[in-house]
Amino acid sequence: MKQLGKQLLIACCLLGALFLSACATGSGGHGGVAQGRDYFPGGSPDYAWGISQTKEDFVNVEQAQSYSGLYSRQRTWQNITVSSRASATILGLNAYYPLHVRWKLKDGREFMLENIDIAAIMREYFKSHDIQLQWQRERRPMDSVGDYGPLLTHEVKDDTVRIKWVISTNHTPVDKRLTTSKAATKWQITDEEHLVTTLQGVPTHDIDFNNWYEVRK
């Protein structure tokens, strides 16, 4: 019952983030985007948020957790886990949110980064970087089946946190992505990573990783 309650609370928090993303606006812009709106790769209207934690980069990490959202005093920490491919945990976001990360290395050192200003980081990044999405590179309209939007990810490596954009390319031709019965064929997907920044962790101690729901004064 306790585990079910935890899962329901996490689901509610994620739904709340999705609702807020439809209402919130950031600052900054790029390429003619209206002032007051956050800019995403290719001028995409939204982006996905997730984790891109590789086994190689996690080798010295004992445990890591993160939270992204508007609420600075209420945090629902989630474990950062290893995956062979970057994965999205929230879809359809149209604004950037502050990121918080806490982790412990296998040598006993603990680190925390709070209130990472993702919006400010991206404003600076897109002053000198231009990331195009697959259909833009191929000079064609976006296909609703099999084309991927941008995925913003984070990962822990030693005493740092790395923020990356992951752009997926579907190498299956658009006209071969569905069968005659409209079922998806077997697509060939590759991911392209764009490192945005590497942030040095702040040393701390006595992190309670079991306190996954945190209310701060």
N, C-alpha and C positions, 0 to 999 in steps of 0.2 A: 504494500500500500504506500509506504514511504517513497519507494522508487517510482511508482506511478505518479505520485504528487510532484516529484522532482521533474519528471518528464513533461507533465502538463504545464508546470511553471515555465520551463525552458521554451516550450512551444508558444506560450502566451507572450513571452519576451520577444521571440522572433517575429511573431505576428505584429507586435507593437512596433518593432523596428521597421517592418514593411509599411505599416500605416504612416508612421512618421516620415518615412522617406518620400511618400507621395505629397506631403505637406511642406517639408522643410526645404529651404534653399540655402546654398552656400554663397561664397564670394569668389571672385576671380573669373577668368574666362580666357578663351583662346579662339582664334580663327573666326571671329565674328559672332561668337556666342553671346547672347544677351547678358549685359552686366547683372551680377547678382546670382548667376547660375554657375554651378560647378561644371568643369569640362572633363569629359572622359575620352578615351582613345577613339579617333575617327569621328568625333562629334556625336558619338552614340548617345541616345536619350537616357540610357541607364547602364548599369553594370552589375556584375555579381561579386559577392564578397566571399573569401574563403581562405584556405590554408594550402601551402605548397611545401610541406615539410618532408624533405628527403631523408632517407636512412643515413646517408653519409654525413649530412649536416647535424644530425641528431645524436651522433655517436657519443658525444661527451655530455649530453643532457640527460638528467635523471627524470625530471618532470617539468612540464611547461603548460601554462594556461593563459588564455586571453579573453578579452571582452571588448566589443566594439558597439558603441551606442551613444545616444544623447545624454543618458543619465549618468552623471559623474558620481552621485552618491549611492546609487544602487547598481551593483554589478553582478551579472550572472556569469561566472567564470566557466569556461569550457576547456577541456583538455586539448592540447595541440598534439596530434598523433601523426605518425609516419604514414606516408602514402606513396605509391609508385607514380601517381599523377596528381596534379593540383585538383582540388575539389571545391565546389561552391557550397556554402552553408546558407546563404541568403541570396535571393534573386531579385531583380527589378529595383535596385536602389537608384535614386536620382539625386543624391547628395552624399557628401563625405561625412563621416562621423569620427570622433576621437577614438583612438585605440589605446588599450591598456594591456600590458603583457607582464607576466611574472614567471620566473623559472628558476630551477636549481640544477647546478651541474653535478656530475658524479664525484667531483673532488670536494663537494660540500658547499661551495660558494653559491649564494643566492643573489638574484638580480630582479629589479623592477623598473618598468618604464610606464609612467602614467601620463594620461592626457596628451598622447602623441597627436599633433595637429595635422591630420592627413590632408585637410583642405589646403593648408599653407604649403605643405610639402609638394602637393600636386600643382599649385599655382606656380611655384618656382620651377618645377620639373618641366612643365609644358611651355615654359618660355624658350627652351632650347631643344625640345624633343617633339617629334611628331610620329605617332604610332597609327598606322592605317590598319583597318580590318580587312579580312580576306576579299570581300566583294569589292572593296575600294581598290585594292591592289589589282584585281582582275578586271576592273572597269565595267562592272555590271551591277544591276540592282541586287539588293539583299534578297536572298531566298529564304522563305520562312521555314523551310525544312533543311536542316543540316548546316546552316550558317550559325556561327557562334559570336556572341557579343563579348566584350572585354571582361576579364576576371581579375580583380585586385586581390592579391594574396599577401600573407605574411608568414614568416618562419623564424625560428630561433637557430642560431649557430654560435656555439661557444658563449661568449659574453655579449653577443650582439643580437639585434632584431633586424631582419631584412624585409623591406617592402618591395613587392614586385607586381608588375602587370603580366598576366599570362594571356597570350593571344593564340587561339586554337585555329588550325587550318584543316578543313575537310578536303582531302585529296580525291574523294569520289566525285566525279562530274555531277553537276546539278541534275541532269536528266537521267542519272543512274542511281539516285539516292532512294527512290521508291520503286517498288514492283508495280505491276499492272493493277494489283489489288490494293495499292497504296500502303503496303507494309514497307517498313524501312529495310533497306539492304544492309550489308555489312560494310560500314564506312571505315575509311582509313584516316585516322586523325593524328596530327602531330601538334605539339605545344611549343610555342616560342616564348621565352621569358625575357622580360625587360626589367633589369634591376633599377629601381628608382632611388633607393637610398639604404644605407646601412647605419643603424643607430646603436651607440654604445650603451649598454645596460648600466643602471645605477646600482651599486652594491647595497644589499639589505640583508636582513636575517629574520629567522623565525616565521617564515611564510607558512600559513596554515592552508595547505592545498585541499584539505577536506572541507573548508569553509567555502563552498562553491557559490553560495548566494550571500553577498556582502552588502550590508547597509552601513554607509560611512557618515559620520557627523560633519 
